[in-house]
Amino acid sequence: QSGEGFVAASQAIMAETVTNVSEYQAIAKQKLPKMAYDYYASGAEDEWTLKENREAFSRILFRPRILIDVSTIDMTTSVLGMKISMPIMISPTAFQKMAHPEGEYATARAASAAGTVMTLSSWATSSVEEVASTGPGIRFFQLYVYKDRKVVEQLVRRAEKAGFKAIALTVDTPRLGRREADIKNRFVLPPGLTLKNFEGLNLGTMDQANDSGLASYVAGQIDRTLSWKDVKWLQSITTMPILVKGVITAEDARLAVHSGAAGIIVSNHGARQLDYVPATISALEEVVTAAQGRIPVYLDGGVRRGTDVFKALALGASGVFIGRPVVFALAAEGEAGVRNVLRMMREEFELTMALGGCTKLSDITRNHIFTEGDRLGRPLPRM
């Protein structure tokens, strides 16, 4: 008993002295069962891209401008015409009740309090209706396209009815990436948790498998035939704008524009799908250039500091999404943890703007940074 008390006390102290977003990961690792922590933390195969998503940021350096009046800083912006308090939003992450009993409810309340967007995963452990019931807030719905299109139509309609404002269509997952920790652990949802959005459709449970229960579920349910024509089809069944999540090349950026997408999320799925793709921050400029300003481009992957947000905006992103920091903070401290992550990111970003000599987002330019490519005098990859 005293041992448990000591661990609880030390965790409470740790949570109180968290000074940056990354520190929540160690607390989450302590608190969570191995299967749950590994599910959130791991990447595909060798996890090269997982490391690279972070390390690529550290190779981008600042060219700060000085002697600029930075007494007031405005971080507000808009996403698809909706005003948000800062260009930092929440990525979709599955199974949040596996991190904390309040799961997606806590995340939704924290995002709303911070005046920013929460994206709800298709594979949430709370339904679109339940999340909507937490109160007002700008929410997007991340969509996986199931083989049964009636299921997809029903889900999209429910999200729209529940007041969700956009669809983030995940396009990098015709099959699930090879996440070896999940295979070793024979990952399956803990007892009592279901994929709440699919509960009534008999698609809410995942069976124990010889490898990853989730990989087997995806193989059985997710549509591998998904192609650009389906982006058009999706537009025909909903008035919600569609963000294409998972674009990392100029070629696909152009196709996304032509398909009528409302925006692009540059993402490698948190390095959980194809290993040895570039870090998203390294792919960003190529995608932004190809989009030619016709639709906004957002960045997802590896963002842990206010400096990372600034770098993404300098390379042309309209905003960023954060994923793992949210589930790790949720595991550590529930809603308070997620609120704290959003607060720390906001404060760091504000400080970076001040020290970089920018008072509003439109002040942040490509000239405020230099990349490895700039140092080596390399042109962008051919378009």
N, C-alpha and C positions, 0 to 999 in steps of 0.2 A: 504493500500500500504506500509506504513512504517513498519507495522508488518511483512509483507512478506519479505521486505528488510532485516529486522533484522534477521529473521530466515535464510535467504540465507547467510547473513554475518556470522552468528554463525556457520553454516554448513561449510562455507569456512574455518573458523578458525579451527574448529574441524578437518577437513580433513588435514589441514597443520600440525597440532600437533599430528597426529596419530603416535604412537611410537611402536605399535605392531598390528599384523594381526587381533586380536579379536576386537579391537576398531572400526573396520568398521561396525560391526553388529549394533551398536546403531545408527550410522549415516544412515545406510540403513533403519532401522526401522522408523526413522524420515522422510525420503525422500519418501519411497514407499507407495502406497496404501496398506491398510491392507490385501486385498486378495493376493496381490503379495508377500508381506513380509512373511505372514503366510505360503504360499506355500513353500518358500525357507527355512524357519526357522524350520518348525515343523517336528516331527518324528511320528512314529506310536503309537497309543493308549496312554498308560501311559507315554510314552517318557522316560522309564527307561533306555533303551539302548542308547538313545540320550545323556543323562547325563553321562552314563557309558563310552561311547566312549571317552569322555574327562577325566573323573575322573580316569580311569584305568592308564592313562599315569602318573598321579601324585603319583601313588603307586610304580613306578619304580624309583630307585635311582641310582646315579652314583658311580663308583669306579674309579676316575680319576687318571691317572699316571702323575707324575711330573718330572721336570728337563729333559724334552725332547725338542730338538730344534724344535720349531714350527714356525720358521720365514717364512717358505713357506708352504702353505696348498693347496693341490690339491683336489678339489671336483668333478672333471670330472669323468664320468662313461659312460657306454654304455647301451642301452636298445635294445634288439633284434638286436644287432650288429651295432646300430647307436649311434654315439657319442653325448652325451648331456653335458651341462655345470655343472650340479648338479643332485643329485638323487631325485629331487622334480619336479613332473609333475602335469598337470592339469586334474582332473577328469571330466567325462562328467556331465554336468548339463543342464537340459532342459530350454527352453523358456527364453534365456538370454536377448532378446529385451524387455522383461517385466521388466528387471532391468534397462536397459539403451538403448536408441535408436540404438546405434551401436552394441549392443549385442555381438554375436559370432565373428564379425569382430574385435572388440576391443580386445577380449580375444586372438584371433589368433595372432594379431600383438604383443601383450604383451609377449606371450609365445615365439614367434619367436625371439623377441629382447633379451629375457633372455636366448636363446639357449636351450629351453626345449620343451617337448611334450605337445601339446594340444589334448585332446580327445573330439571330437564333438559328442553331443548326437543325437540319432535318432530323438528325439523330439526337435531339434533345430529350432529356428525361422529364421535361415539362412541355405541355402542349402549347400551341400558338394562343389558344384561348386563355390558358392559365397565365401565360406571360403577359398578355394584354390586360388581364385583371389586376396586375400590380399597379396600374395607374397610367397616366400619360407618358409619352416618350416617343422618340423616333426610332422605329425598329425595322430592320430588314430581315428577310427570311432567306436562309441559304437552302438551295434546292439540289437534291440528288434526283436524277430522273430514273424512276423505276421502270421495269419492263412493262408493267401494267399501267398504261397511260391514264386509265380512269382514276387510279390512285393519285397520280400526279395532279390531274385536273382538280380533284377533290381537295387536295392539300393546298394548292395554289388559291383556290376559292376561299378556303377557310382562313388562310393567312390574310388575304385581301379584306375579308369580312371582319377580321380581328384588328384591322387598322394598320397592318404592316404596310410600309411605304415603298419597298422595292424588293426585287428578287436578286439574290446573288447566286448565279448559276455556276456550280462547280463543274469544270470541264476537263479536269486532269485525272479523273478517276473512273475510267471504263472498267478497271480492275483495281483492287486494293494493292498498294505498294507492299513490298516484303519487309515487314517490321519484325525483326527477329526476336526482340524481347517478348512481343505478343505471342509469337509461335512457341517460344520456350515456356511461357507462363500459361499457354493454352487459354488465352484471354477470352473471357465471357463476362457479360454484365453481372454485377453482384445481385444476389437474391433481393427481390422487392423493387428492383429498378426495371423499367421497360422503356422502349422507344415510344414515348407518350403520343406522338403525332400519328402513330400507326396502330395503336392499341385496338381500335375498333375494326381494323382491317385484317386482323390475324397476321400482321407483319411486325408486331411489337416485340417479339422475343427472338433471341439468338441462341442457337443450340450449341452445346459443348461440342467441340470438334477436336480432331487430332492435332490441328495446328492452331490458328487463330480463329475463334468463333466468328469474329467480325469479317475476316477474309472470306469465310464460307458463306456468310450472310450476303456479302456484296456479290460474290460469284453467282448466288442464286437469284438475287433481286434486282441488281442495278443493270441498266441497259447499256451493253457494250456497243450497240449500233449508233449511239448518240452522235449526231453530226450537225453541221451548221444549219441544215434545213429545220432541225428541231428548235433552234433559237427563234426562227421565224414562227414555227408552230406555237411556241410558248407565248409570243407576242399576240397571237390570235386568241388565246384563252384568258389573257389578263390585261388590265390597263396599267398594272405596276411596271415601272421601268426595270430593265434587266441589266444587271452588271455581270459581265463575264469574268469569272474568277478562275485564274489558272493560266493566263497568257504570259509567256516569257520570251516571245520572238516578235520581230517586226512583221513577219509574214502574217502571223495570227492576229496581230494588232489591226492590220489592214482589213482582214476578213471580219473581225469583230465590228469594225466601223461599218463595213458594207452590210453586215447582217442586221443592222439596226439596233445594236446594243447601245444602252444609255451611258455606259462607262466600262472601264476595264479595271480589274484588280490584278496587278502583277503579283503572282503567287506561285510558289512551288509546293504548296500544301504543307508548309512548315517542315519542308525537307522529308516528307513522309511518303512520297510517291516514287518518282524516279530519282535515284541518287546520281550524283555527278552532273546535275544541271547547275548552272551558275547560281550564285546568291541572287535574290530578287533585286537587291540594290545595284548589282552589277548589270542586270538585264533591263533595269528601269529606263535608262536614257534611250536605248534602242526602241523600246515600245512607245515612249513619249514622242520621239521623233516621227515614228511611223503613224501615230494617231493624228499628227498635224494640228493639234488643238481642236479637232472636231468633236471629240468626247473626252471627258476627264479620265485621268489615269491615277489609280491609287496603288499604294504599295503595302504588301503584307509579307511579314517574315523577318525575324531577327531584330525587330525594333525593341530596344530595352532602355534607351536614354533619350532625353530631350535633344541631344546632339544628333541622334539618328534621325529624328523627325526633321530637323533642319536640313540635314544632308539630302533626305528624300525630296523635300520641297525644292531645294536648290537644283536637283536633277529633273525637276518638272512634275513631280507628283502633286496632286491636289489635296492629298491627305494620306494618312497611314492607318492600318488596322493592327491591333495587337491581339495575340491569341494566348500563348502559354502563360504569360505573366498573370493573366486574369484567372486561369484555373489554379495556378500555384498560390496566388493570394487568397483565392476562394477557399482552398484547402487549409490555409494557415489561419485565416480570420473571418471567413464568410464575407458578408456584404461590406464590412468595415475594411477588409483587405482590398477588395476591388476598388472601393472609393479611394483608398490610400494610393493604389497604383495609378489611378487616373489623376490624382492630385500631384503626386511626385513627377509624373510625366509632364503634366501641365507646367509645373513650376520650373523644372529643368529646361523645358522648351522656351519658356519666357526668358529665363536667364541667358540661354544661348542666343536668342534674338537680340537681347540688350547688348551682350558682349560682342556680337557679330555686327552690330550697328544697324539693326532692322527694327522698325517700330510697327510694321504691319506685314501681313504675309506677302503682299505684292512687292515688298522691298527685297525679299529673298531671291537672289538671282544665281545663275550658274557661275558668276564671277566670285561668289562668296566661298567657293570650294575649289580644291583641285584634286583630281583623281590620279590613280596610277597611270591611266591612259594619257592624261595630260603630261605627266612627268616624262613618259616614254615617247611623247609626240605621236601616239598611235591614233589613226582615224577610227571612227566607230566601225563596228562590223558592217560589211557591205549590206545595203538594203535590198 
